[in-house]
Amino acid sequence: MNSFARSFTAAKRTLLGAGLLALALGGSAQAKTCSVDLDEVQTLRKEILDIAKSNLHVDKDRAAAAKRKLGDALNGGQVSVDPNDLKGIISLKGKPSPAVMQDVLARLQNIIASCQ
């Protein structure tokens, strides 16, 4: 796997985790402090990443081409991105099991509820 695919995968994971966390917290901007079981949070993170990994496909050739194009643009000092260059890099290759999704969401909601 090339470095772009690795970094893209890491970014995708981070965005997915942040998106799920934002949805779970309901967009609240209030600072709250609570205690949670770190092992449970890490387990949930791993399960969410596994769900994403098993249901998304990254086209390595298109990702490499987009990386080259963006690298050239950045080296040239001017950056303009055509959204069509990014089409097809990520695609769905399945649908997660509803039972697994319900389990993960229920456990996430329990963590959130324990902090309120």
C-alpha positions as CSV (number, residue, x, y, z in Angstrom):
1,M,0.0,0.0,0.0
2,N,1.5,3.3,-1.0
3,S,2.0,6.2,1.5
4,F,-1.0,8.2,0.0
5,A,-3.3,5.2,0.5
6,R,-2.1,4.8,4.1
7,S,-2.4,8.5,4.9
8,F,-5.8,8.6,3.1
9,T,-7.0,5.6,5.0
10,A,-5.8,7.2,8.3
11,A,-7.6,10.4,7.4
12,K,-10.7,8.5,6.4
13,R,-10.7,6.7,9.8
14,T,-10.2,9.9,11.7
15,L,-13.0,11.6,9.8
16,L,-15.3,8.7,10.3
17,G,-14.5,8.6,14.1
18,A,-14.9,12.3,14.4
19,G,-18.2,12.2,12.5
20,L,-19.6,9.5,14.7
21,L,-18.5,11.2,17.8
22,A,-20.1,14.5,16.7
23,L,-23.3,12.7,15.9
24,A,-23.2,10.9,19.2
25,L,-22.7,14.1,21.2
26,G,-25.4,15.9,19.3
27,G,-23.3,18.9,18.4
28,S,-23.1,20.1,22.0
29,A,-20.5,22.8,22.5
30,Q,-20.5,22.6,26.3
31,A,-17.5,21.3,28.1
32,K,-18.3,18.3,30.3
33,T,-16.1,16.1,32.3
34,C,-16.8,12.4,33.0
35,S,-15.1,9.1,33.5
36,V,-15.3,6.4,30.8
37,D,-13.8,3.0,30.5
38,L,-10.9,3.6,28.0
39,D,-10.8,-0.1,27.0
40,E,-14.5,0.1,25.9
41,V,-13.8,3.3,23.9
42,Q,-10.8,1.6,22.2
43,T,-12.9,-1.5,21.5
44,L,-15.6,0.6,20.0
45,R,-13.1,2.6,17.9
46,K,-11.6,-0.7,16.6
47,E,-15.1,-2.1,15.7
48,I,-16.1,1.1,13.9
49,L,-12.9,1.1,11.9
50,D,-13.4,-2.6,11.1
51,I,-16.9,-1.8,9.8
52,A,-15.6,1.0,7.6
53,K,-12.7,-1.1,6.3
54,S,-14.9,-4.0,5.4
55,N,-17.5,-1.8,3.6
56,L,-15.3,0.7,1.7
57,H,-13.1,0.2,-1.2
58,V,-10.2,2.6,-2.1
59,D,-9.1,2.6,-5.8
60,K,-5.3,2.7,-5.4
61,D,-4.6,3.8,-8.9
62,R,-7.0,6.7,-8.8
63,A,-5.8,7.7,-5.3
64,A,-2.2,7.7,-6.6
65,A,-3.1,9.8,-9.6
66,A,-5.0,12.3,-7.4
67,K,-1.9,12.4,-5.1
68,R,0.4,13.2,-8.0
69,K,-1.9,15.9,-9.2
70,L,-2.3,17.5,-5.8
71,G,1.5,17.2,-5.2
72,D,2.2,18.9,-8.5
73,A,-0.3,21.7,-7.7
74,L,1.2,22.2,-4.3
75,N,4.7,22.3,-5.7
76,G,3.6,24.8,-8.3
77,G,2.3,27.2,-5.6
78,Q,-1.3,27.2,-6.8
79,V,-3.8,24.7,-5.7
80,S,-7.1,24.0,-7.5
81,V,-8.9,20.8,-7.2
82,D,-11.3,19.4,-9.7
83,P,-13.9,17.3,-7.8
84,N,-14.0,15.0,-10.8
85,D,-10.5,14.0,-10.1
86,L,-11.6,12.6,-6.7
87,K,-14.6,10.7,-8.0
88,G,-14.4,7.0,-7.7
89,I,-11.5,6.9,-5.3
90,I,-13.7,5.6,-2.5
91,S,-16.7,3.4,-3.1
92,L,-19.0,1.2,-1.1
93,K,-18.4,-2.5,-1.3
94,G,-21.1,-3.7,1.0
95,K,-23.5,-2.7,3.7
96,P,-22.8,-3.3,7.4
97,S,-24.9,-5.7,9.3
98,P,-27.8,-3.8,11.0
99,A,-27.3,-6.0,14.1
100,V,-23.6,-5.0,14.4
101,M,-24.5,-1.3,13.8
102,Q,-27.2,-1.4,16.5
103,D,-24.8,-3.0,18.9
104,V,-22.1,-0.5,18.3
105,L,-24.5,2.5,18.5
106,A,-26.1,1.1,21.7
107,R,-22.7,0.8,23.4
108,L,-21.8,4.3,22.3
109,Q,-25.0,5.7,23.6
110,N,-24.4,4.0,27.0
111,I,-21.0,5.7,27.2
112,I,-22.6,9.0,26.4
113,A,-25.4,8.5,28.8
114,S,-22.9,7.7,31.6
115,C,-21.4,11.2,31.1
116,Q,-24.7,13.2,31.4
